Amino acid sequence: MRDVFQQQLALLDAQLLVMASSMQDAVSDAIKVMEDRSDDLAKRVIDGDDDIDRQEREIESLCLKLLLTQQPVAGDLRRVSAGLKMVGDIERIADQAADICETSISADEAFDARLAVHLRRMGECACDMVHDAVEAFVEQDLEKARAVVGRDDEVDALFDAVKTGVITAIQEGSGSANGLIGALMVAKYLERIGDHAQNVAEWVGYSLTGYYKGDLIG
């Protein structure tokens, strides 16, 4: 029975990795769409969200099966529970990537150059957080998970910079209303990606230590 359980845990890890890889690709492509406004790439990201939703359902089903049939305890229980929670955040990151694509291609012009600088940096930071959170899970690396949690402040600060830039542009009468609103929406989606990446890192920490949220940083 223990061998069967270990095989199922290995399957859970493999499915999480596949889903996380799909999510990372979606975020990376969404950042490209934000800058290049490619309709074809945006469509691929948006259409791909359905497959990520399917992966989420399969992993949730496997986690529930493990909890009900194997009744894991201690570290094994934390590992399965963390996996069940992580898929929700991974799926939401993919949703935000699709939202970025939809917003970017619906804007009537490219985003204001000053805002684009902050958005690009937000995108880079959010992508790094997502990548490192997944890597922390793969490597079971507590310190890397902690580092991801610490980076969310940078994304939040850049979001504030975009908000300030939008207000300034409105006061100056520069840029279209559609473009300014779109830039602010994209910034919000990127900020949420950072939040969810932090959540993934915190669940990695929980699976390793039994501590969650603020306890992970300390």
C-alpha positions as CSV (number, residue, x, y, z in Angstrom):
1,M,0.0,0.0,0.0
2,R,2.9,2.4,0.8
3,D,4.4,1.8,-2.6
4,V,1.0,2.6,-4.3
5,F,0.8,5.7,-2.2
6,Q,4.3,6.8,-3.2
7,Q,3.5,6.2,-6.9
8,Q,0.3,8.4,-6.6
9,L,2.3,11.1,-4.9
10,A,4.8,11.0,-7.7
11,L,1.9,11.3,-10.2
12,L,0.6,14.3,-8.3
13,D,4.0,16.0,-8.5
14,A,4.2,15.3,-12.2
15,Q,0.7,16.6,-12.9
16,L,1.4,19.8,-10.9
17,L,4.6,20.3,-12.9
18,V,2.8,20.0,-16.2
19,M,0.1,22.4,-15.1
20,A,2.7,24.9,-13.7
21,S,4.6,24.7,-17.0
22,S,1.5,25.5,-18.9
23,M,0.8,28.4,-16.6
24,Q,4.3,29.8,-16.9
25,D,4.0,29.8,-20.7
26,A,0.7,31.6,-20.5
27,V,2.2,34.4,-18.3
28,S,5.3,34.7,-20.5
29,D,3.2,34.9,-23.6
30,A,0.7,37.4,-22.0
31,I,3.7,39.8,-21.3
32,K,4.6,39.5,-25.0
33,V,1.0,40.3,-26.0
34,M,1.1,43.3,-23.7
35,E,4.0,44.7,-25.6
36,D,3.4,43.4,-29.2
37,R,-0.4,43.2,-29.2
38,S,-0.3,40.0,-31.3
39,D,-3.8,38.8,-31.9
40,D,-2.7,35.2,-32.7
41,L,-0.6,34.8,-29.6
42,A,-3.4,36.3,-27.5
43,K,-5.8,33.8,-28.9
44,R,-3.5,30.9,-28.0
45,V,-3.2,32.1,-24.4
46,I,-7.0,32.6,-24.1
47,D,-7.8,29.3,-25.7
48,G,-5.2,27.5,-23.6
49,D,-6.9,28.5,-20.4
50,D,-9.5,25.8,-20.9
51,D,-6.8,23.1,-20.9
52,I,-5.4,24.5,-17.7
53,D,-8.8,24.4,-16.2
54,R,-9.0,20.7,-17.2
55,Q,-5.7,20.0,-15.5
56,E,-6.9,21.7,-12.4
57,R,-9.9,19.4,-12.2
58,E,-7.8,16.3,-12.7
59,I,-5.3,17.3,-10.0
60,E,-8.1,18.1,-7.6
61,S,-9.6,14.7,-8.2
62,L,-6.3,13.0,-7.5
63,C,-5.8,14.9,-4.3
64,L,-9.2,14.1,-3.0
65,K,-8.7,10.4,-4.0
66,L,-5.4,10.4,-2.0
67,L,-7.0,12.0,1.0
68,L,-10.0,9.7,1.1
69,T,-8.4,6.4,0.2
70,Q,-4.9,6.7,1.7
71,Q,-5.6,8.9,4.7
72,P,-2.1,10.4,4.8
73,V,-0.7,11.9,8.0
74,A,2.0,14.4,9.0
75,G,4.2,15.5,6.1
76,D,2.3,13.4,3.5
77,L,-0.9,15.1,4.5
78,R,0.6,18.5,4.2
79,R,2.0,17.7,0.8
80,V,-1.4,16.6,-0.6
81,S,-3.2,19.4,1.0
82,A,-0.7,21.9,-0.3
83,G,-1.1,20.5,-3.8
84,L,-4.8,20.8,-3.6
85,K,-4.5,24.5,-2.6
86,M,-1.7,25.3,-5.1
87,V,-3.7,24.3,-8.2
88,G,-6.3,26.9,-7.4
89,D,-3.6,29.7,-7.4
90,I,-2.0,28.3,-10.5
91,E,-5.3,28.3,-12.3
92,R,-6.0,31.8,-11.3
93,I,-2.6,33.0,-12.5
94,A,-3.6,31.5,-15.9
95,D,-6.9,33.4,-15.8
96,Q,-5.0,36.6,-15.2
97,A,-2.7,35.9,-18.1
98,A,-5.8,35.5,-20.4
99,D,-7.3,38.7,-19.0
100,I,-4.0,40.6,-19.8
101,C,-4.3,39.4,-23.4
102,E,-7.9,40.4,-23.7
103,T,-7.3,43.9,-22.3
104,S,-4.1,44.5,-24.3
105,I,-5.6,43.6,-27.7
106,S,-8.8,45.6,-27.0
107,A,-6.9,48.8,-26.3
108,D,-7.2,51.4,-29.1
109,E,-3.5,52.2,-28.9
110,A,-0.3,51.1,-27.4
111,F,0.1,51.9,-23.7
112,D,1.6,55.2,-22.7
113,A,5.4,54.8,-22.9
114,R,5.9,55.9,-19.3
115,L,3.4,53.4,-18.0
116,A,4.8,50.7,-20.3
117,V,8.1,50.9,-18.5
118,H,6.5,50.1,-15.2
119,L,4.3,47.4,-16.7
120,R,7.2,45.7,-18.4
121,R,9.1,45.6,-15.0
122,M,6.0,44.3,-13.3
123,G,5.7,41.6,-15.9
124,E,9.3,40.6,-15.5
125,C,9.0,40.5,-11.7
126,A,5.7,38.6,-11.7
127,C,7.2,36.1,-14.2
128,D,10.3,35.6,-12.0
129,M,8.1,35.0,-9.0
130,V,6.0,32.4,-10.8
131,H,9.1,30.7,-12.1
132,D,10.8,30.6,-8.7
133,A,7.7,29.5,-6.9
134,V,7.4,26.5,-9.2
135,E,11.1,25.8,-8.9
136,A,10.9,25.9,-5.1
137,F,8.2,23.3,-5.3
138,V,10.2,21.1,-7.7
139,E,13.3,21.4,-5.6
140,Q,11.5,21.4,-2.3
141,D,13.6,24.5,-1.5
142,L,12.4,26.5,1.5
143,E,14.7,29.4,1.1
144,K,13.7,29.9,-2.5
145,A,10.0,29.9,-1.4
146,R,10.8,32.5,1.2
147,A,12.5,34.7,-1.4
148,V,9.4,34.6,-3.6
149,V,7.3,35.8,-0.7
150,G,9.7,38.7,-0.1
151,R,9.4,39.9,-3.7
152,D,5.7,40.7,-3.7
153,D,6.4,44.1,-2.3
154,E,8.3,45.0,-5.5
155,V,5.3,44.2,-7.6
156,D,3.0,46.2,-5.3
157,A,5.3,49.2,-5.5
158,L,5.3,49.1,-9.3
159,F,1.5,48.8,-9.2
160,D,1.4,52.0,-7.2
161,A,3.7,53.6,-9.8
162,V,1.3,52.7,-12.6
163,K,-1.6,54.2,-10.6
164,T,0.3,57.4,-10.1
165,G,1.3,57.5,-13.8
166,V,-2.4,57.1,-14.9
167,I,-3.5,59.9,-12.6
168,T,-0.7,62.1,-14.0
169,A,-1.6,61.3,-17.6
170,I,-5.3,62.2,-16.9
171,Q,-4.3,65.5,-15.3
172,E,-2.0,66.3,-18.3
173,G,-4.7,65.2,-20.8
174,S,-2.3,62.8,-22.5
175,G,-3.2,59.4,-23.8
176,S,-6.7,58.0,-24.5
177,A,-9.1,57.0,-21.7
178,N,-9.3,53.5,-23.1
179,G,-5.5,53.1,-23.1
180,L,-5.1,54.5,-19.6
181,I,-7.9,52.3,-18.2
182,G,-6.4,49.3,-20.0
183,A,-2.9,50.0,-18.6
184,L,-4.4,50.2,-15.1
185,M,-6.3,46.9,-15.6
186,V,-3.2,45.1,-16.8
187,A,-1.3,46.4,-13.8
188,K,-3.9,45.0,-11.5
189,Y,-3.8,41.6,-13.2
190,L,0.0,41.6,-12.9
191,E,-0.3,42.5,-9.2
192,R,-2.7,39.6,-8.7
193,I,-0.3,37.2,-10.4
194,G,2.3,38.3,-7.9
195,D,-0.1,37.6,-5.1
196,H,-0.9,34.1,-6.4
197,A,2.8,33.3,-7.0
198,Q,3.4,34.3,-3.4
199,N,0.5,32.0,-2.3
200,V,2.1,29.1,-4.3
201,A,5.4,29.7,-2.5
202,E,3.7,29.8,0.9
203,W,2.0,26.5,0.2
204,V,5.4,25.1,-0.7
205,G,6.6,26.3,2.7
206,Y,3.6,24.8,4.4
207,S,4.3,21.4,2.8
208,L,7.8,21.5,4.1
209,T,7.4,23.0,7.6
210,G,3.8,23.0,8.6
211,Y,3.8,26.8,8.7
212,Y,1.8,29.1,6.4
213,K,1.5,32.8,5.6
214,G,3.6,35.1,7.7
215,D,5.4,32.3,9.5
216,L,7.1,31.4,6.3
217,I,9.2,34.6,6.2
218,G,10.4,34.5,9.7
